[in-house]
Amino acid sequence: MTNSESTPIILWFRKDLRLEDNAALACAAECGRPIIPVYILEPREAGNGPLGAAQAWWLHHALQALHRALEQAGSRLILRRGPADAVLGALIAETAADRVFWNRRYDPAGIAVDSALKEEMTRSGLTVRSFAGQLLHEPSRLKTGAGGPYRVYTPFWRALEASGEPAEPIPAPTRLAAPDSWPASERLETWRLLPTKPDWAEAFSTVWTPGEAGARQRLEDFIDTGLSGYKARRDYPALPHTSMLSPHLALGEISPATVWHATRGLTERLAAEDVIHFRKELAWRDFSYHLLYHFPELDTKNWNERFDAFPWQDAPDLLERWQRGQTGYPIVDAGMRQLWRTGFMHNRVRMIVASFLIKNLMIDWREGERWFRDTLVDADPASNAASWQWVAGSGADAAPFFRIFNPISQGEKFDVNGDYVRAFVPELAKLDAAFIHRPFEAPPALLAAAGVKLGETYPLPIVDHKAARNRAMAAYQALPRPDDAA
């Protein structure tokens, strides 16, 4: 090798913890130079690390899996902690690397860090290359006929669909050139990403297999057993018709293009509506990033400024009851307990519990967004904020505020036999299906036979739904309208 050919490339992993369909990795491998893969645990405000405690658990195991995959390709993963400019500067000094490659990220904090880094390093004579691949589209690319960003999902989907198929996924390289000597790496255990006392994530490993191989297996299992009937059955939380890919996508263990292409040709044996509806869910993730890119304060400010005047209630006791799954409404409590036990919640139930917090309790949607950010393994800065604002009615293309979910009828419609509630609210497991979503209306004899003592073994409702609905609607109708005089 010449000196130039032996000069290493720093490959900076972020939320792209995979070898397959990783454009930055593929380009680095094609250069033929030694590659130094690095993951940097940046300060929280930089946006690259886990969004919360649950995702920190996932990140620990995902980094272990990535390190094993790199070892199989003759490489390794260097772990460093600190601000990206300081860490990369030190690595460049230690290794004499003259190129830094990464895949782009699209959250405001990440964009700010990357833009400053690219400018500084380029000015210093380094070659910096960034690549797409975390989304199906670049958020700045799709524009309306007027040249602005999309604010409504349906035309966004049409534009995305009309833009053509995503590029074919790039195969993972089988071998990566290693440097003559490796820079020092921190030990993953010193980052303390895992909970200890208590180990509240104890059950996570019974549900999840973090890492690229786990993502690929989850996709294959979903296509084999869950995609058929997806459109009609995805709203039923006791049925296996959700892909469970969201945490893998959140940390980039699988690319959306890989998922998209895995569904090609399936309409020969599956209903087209199932495949299309699943793809639309992938596109909703893109739409959320499109919104975040063009409205960087999506997680803290109402998209619709009319909601700035909404009279949110300061009710820490009710907020805690909601967080603990002790509201007295079984479908809500089942969802919140599923979240605590597994780091995940079924999508239909997410809408139900969000509506309950915002509209039954009139607690600010930002409180819910913060709780989900900390407790979801699939925590995502764009999807989380966009979805909470959607339920609140304050977001882009949002559900109207008057769409207030009735937690009783939602449970009876989507958990008909109470299987989901029985799985996560065991104190109601023996209650007759006719009353499992309304135990407060069950005859005393049935409650006694099921071992349920309302107010003791299971709580009474913390609010009356009808009264709470009327209160929320009155508050909404009192908001100033856009055409009201200032």
Secondary structure, 3 states (H helix, E strand, C coil): CCHHHHCCEEEEECCCCCCCCCHHHHHHHHHCCCEEEEEEECCHHHCCCCCCHHHHHHHHHHHHHHHHHHHHCCCCCEEEECCHHHHHHHHHHHHCCCEEEEECCCCHHHHHHHHHHHHHHHHCCCEEEEECCCCCCCCCCCCCCCCCCCCCHHHHHHHHHHCCCCCCCCCCCCCCCCCCCCCCCCCHHHHCCCCCCCCCCCCHHHCCCCCHHHHHHHHHHHHHHCCCCHHHHCCCCCCCCCCCCHHHHHCCCCCHHHHHHHCCCHHHCCCHHHHHHHHHHHHHHHHHHHHHHHCCCCCCCCCCHHHHHCCCCCCHHHHHHHHHCCCCCHHHHHHHHHHHHHCCCCHHHHHHHHHHHHHHCCCCHHHHHHHHHHHCCCCCHHHHHHHHHHHHCCCCCCCCCCCCCCHHHHHHHHCCCCHHHHHHCHHHCCCCCCCCCCHHHCCHHHHHHCCCCECCCECCCCCCHHHHHHHHHHHHHCCCCCCCCC
